[in-house]
Amino acid sequence: MYQLLKKLAPARPAVSGREGSIRDIIADLMRPLSDEMKTDALGNLICIKRGSAAAPRPVLLSAHMDEIGFIVNFIEEKGFIRVAPIGGIDYTAAAYAEVVFENGTRGVLVSEGDRKKEDAPKAEKCYVDIGARNRAEAARRVKIGDTCALVGRVTRLAGTRVTGRPLDNRAGCALLISIAQKLTAPADDIYYVFSVQEEVGCRGAKPAAFGIAPDLAIVFDVTATGDAIGSKPMAVKLGAGAAVKIKDNSVICDTALVSELLAVAGREGIAAQGEILTFGGTDTSAVQMAGLGCKAGAISIPCRYIHSGVEMIDMKDMEAARALTVAFLGGQI
């Protein structure tokens, strides 16, 4: 899966609403694994693997493609570029980092004025400097409405730990592709949904789920951990296995599905941990309430420093999440 991450993470930015670049890469990887493939009106990529059962259930497996970033809303006379946030930006984590635009233009996100230890960067005080000497020069490279994000990268750390961005949620996308590579002969119809606009309100997954009307859905995304210095109290730890979501601020997962997933993990010797997130949410809530609703749950990838340039995961947790999903759906681990 690390090789998949290396293909997906450094790709051109795919800020919410502008997921085309990453969608093309994922489509190329999923094409040989799918019986059908389509992109819906919102931009969700839906890849279908038909099941062998006499009456296969529609099963939805989903991961969002989009990432947080910035949109150009004004160019200063001196060529500095004012940007507005798309998604949940922590400017303390984002400031003084390199950014890249969709067209490949590079710049740095900085905070105006002299840096003072007591002053945290604020949205209205941050701008992008692409090295332009004036507005005309800047406007030849970027325009109002262009988007950018912190430069994507993946770096190996000690053991099985990996850092970089946007692991939220290129890690989930890599996991979903890896599951498709393992689940080659499913009994059920598997709908692999790579959704759009999760970071701005879980907008893409709901219409995708409405069109599929699944009997069962599992969403893959990162989740916070409680094992870093200063973390909020939380049972999830990096390297302790796949995190089976019980609830977060937006959803209470299907109780029977949670129990089934944890039972499979115990039976198969797969490392797993229960996840209760007291803040934030994922596409699980949108999928759960689409149409007449469905039995929905989530398998999360523990991640430290979410929405920063140094998000951190453990590849063992991704492998556990893949093994759990494949075993649950009746495939060979």
N, C-alpha and C positions, 0 to 999 in steps of 0.2 A: 504493500500500500504506500510505502514511502516514495516509490517511483511515481505513483499516481499523484501524490501530493506535489512532487517536484514539477510535474507537468501543469498542474492546476493553479498552484499558489502564485507563481511569478507571471501569470498571464496578464494581459492588459486589464485595467480596472473594470469592474462590473458593478458599479454603484447602482443602487435600487432604481429600477426603471430603464437601465442601460446594460442589460445582462447579455447582450448579443455576442460579445467576444468570448465569454466563457461558455455560453450555450453552444457555440460552434465547436469548441474543443470537446465538450462532453458528448455532443451528438456523434462526432467521429469515433469516440471511444465506445459508445453504446450501440452504434449501428450493427456491428456483427453479433451483438448479444440480444437483439430485439427482433420480434416478428413484425412489429409495426412501430412507426415513430411519427409523431406530429408535434407541431407547436401551436398552442391555442391563441386566442385573441389577445390575451394579456402577455404572452411570451413564455408561458410555462412549457418546458420540454417534457413530453409524455412518451415514454418508451414502454411498449407492451410485449410481454413474453407470455404466450398462450400456454395454459395448463393442460395436462393429460387426463385429468379426471373426467368422468362422464358428465358431471354437472359442476364445473369449476366455479369456485367463489371468486368475485373480484376483490383482490387484495391490493391496497395502495401502500407503497413505500416511498417516502418523500424526504428530500433535503433541499434547502434553499440555496440558490446560486448567487444571490446578490450580497453585496458588502456595504458597509457604511462608507461615507466619503463626503465630498463637497461639490457644490455647483457654483459656477461663476455668476455673480450678480452685478458686478461693477468693475470697471478698469480705471484706476487712478491716472491722473495726468502724467505722473512720473513712471507709469508702467506697472505699478503694483496692482495685484488682482485681489479684489475682495470676493470672498466666497461665503456661501451659506451652508449649514450642515444638512446632510441627508442621513438620517438615522441617529442613533445615540452616540454623539461624539464627546469624548473626554478630552478637552483641549490641553489639559496638563500632560496627558499621555501622548497627544498628537503633535504638539508644537515642537519646532526645531527638528523636524524630520523631512526627508525627501518625499515629494509627491510626484505622481505621473498622471498625465491627462490621457484621454482615450486615443488621441492622435500621436501619442508618444512624447509630447512636450514634457520636459522635466522642470521642477522648481522646488522650492523649500517653503514649508508652512512656518511662519514666524509670528511673534507677537510684537506689536508696535511699542516703541519706547525702550528705555533702559530696563534690563531685567533686574528685578528686586526679589529677594528671597521670599518676601511676604506676599508677593503678588502672583496669584495663579492666572495663567492665560485665560482670556475670556473670548467668546465667539466674536463679539463686535470689535475686538481689538486685534484679531488675527487676520493675516493676509498671506497671499502666495507671491513669492518673488521668483520670477523665471529668468532674471538677469536682463530684462528689457530696460532700455534707457528712457522710454517714453510710451505713451498710450498707443501711438500708431504702431510701434514695433511690437508691443505686446499683442495688439489686436490682429496682427498677421499670424500669430501662433495660437491664440485662443479667442473664443467669442463668448458672449453672454449665453448661458445655458450649457456650456461645456462642463463636464464633470471630471473630477480627479480623486485620487485616493493615495494613501501612503503606499510606497513601493512594495510590491509583494515579494516575498522570499521565504525560503525554508532553510533552516540550519540544524544540523545534528548537534546535540549536546551529549552529556554523559549518559552512558547506557542506552536506554531506548527512548530517551526524552528528545523532543523536537521543539524548536521555537520558530517563530516567524509570523507572517500574516498573509492573507486573511484566513487563518485556520477556522475562523467563524465566517463562512461555513464550507470552505473548500475541503476541510477534513470530512464533513458530512457527505459531500459530493463524492469524494474519493472512496469513502466507505460504501456508499450506495453502488458505485460502479463495481467495486470489489465483490459485493454481494451478488450482483448480476453475473459476474464471472464464475462464481461458485454454484449458483442456483440455476444450472443449465437445463434441468428437466423438472420444473415444478408441477405439482398437481393442480394448483390453482392458477388463475390468470393473474399475473403480477403486473401491476402498473407502476413503473418507476417514474416518479414525478420530480423533476428538478424545477423548483418553483421560483418565482420572482417576487420582489418587493416584500420580503419577510421583515426586513429591518425598518420598514416604515408602516407597520401595522398588519403584518400577515395577510397581505391583500391577494397574492397570487394563488395560494393553496386552496382557498375556499371555492372559487369557481372551478378549479381543476377537480376537486373532490365532488363538487356538485355534478359535473359531467360524467364522472366515473361511477358515482353512487356505490362506493365499496362496502362490503360487509365488514371488513377489517382494515385498519390503517395503523402503520407505525411510522413515526417521524424521527429523523436523525438530525441532531444538531449538537452543538457544544453546550456544556453547562458549567457553572462555577464550581469551585472547590472550597473546602474549609481548611486546607492544610498549608496555606501560605501565611507569612507573618501579617497580622492585622486583618485577616479574612473574617467575614461574618461567620458565626458558628454554623457549621454544615457538615453532615456526615460524609459527603463525597470526598474522596482523596485521589490524587493523581497516582496512577499505577495500580489501583485496587480493582480494576475491572470495569466492564460496561455498567453505566448508570441507568437503571430502569426507573423511569420517571413515575412517581406516585402523584405529585401535584406540583404546580408552580402558581404564579399569580394569575394565570389566565385559564388554567384547566385543572380538573380532577380527572386523572386517567381512569379508564375502565378497570374496576377493581379485579374482575375475573382475569382480564388480560395481564395485569401486573402480576397476579399470583401465578399464572401459567408461565410467564417469562422467567420468573425467579425459580419456579419448579424445574423448568428445563435446564436452567443454568446449574442448579444443584445436581440434577441427575447426570448431566454431561460433564461435570467438573469444570465448568466455565466460570471464570472470575466475574462476579457481578455484585453490585451494591445498589441499595435503594436510594432514590434521589427525591428530596423535597427541597424545592427552590422557593425561597420566601420573597423573591423579587423577579421581575421579568417574565417572559413567556416565549413560546415558539409557535410554529404552524400547527401544532397539535390541536390547539383550541379552535382554529379556523376549520380544520378538517373534521373535527368532532361534530361541529354544528352545521356543516354544509347539508343542504337539502333536508332529508328526514333524519340526518345524523347517522353516526356509525360507532362501532366499537373501536375506540382509538387509544393509542398509547405512544410512548416515545422511548427510544434507547439513546441515551446521551453520551457524548465523549467528554470526560472531565477535562477542563481547560483552565489554567491559571492566566490571569492578566487579560481577560476578554476585552475586546475593543481597544487594544493597544497595538503597538508595533512589535511586541514581543510575546504574543500569545504562546502558551506552552501546553503541549499534550504529551502523552506517553503512548507509543505505538502499540504497546501491549493492550491498552484499553481499546484501541481500534480493532485489534485482532479479536479480542473477546466479544466486542459488539457484533462483528461479522459472524463469528462462530455461533453466537446465541441466536441471531436472526435466521441463519441457514438451518440450524437444528430445529428451531421453532416451526419453520415452514416445511420441514421434512426432507431437507437436502443432506448431502454428505459434507460434514465439516472438513 
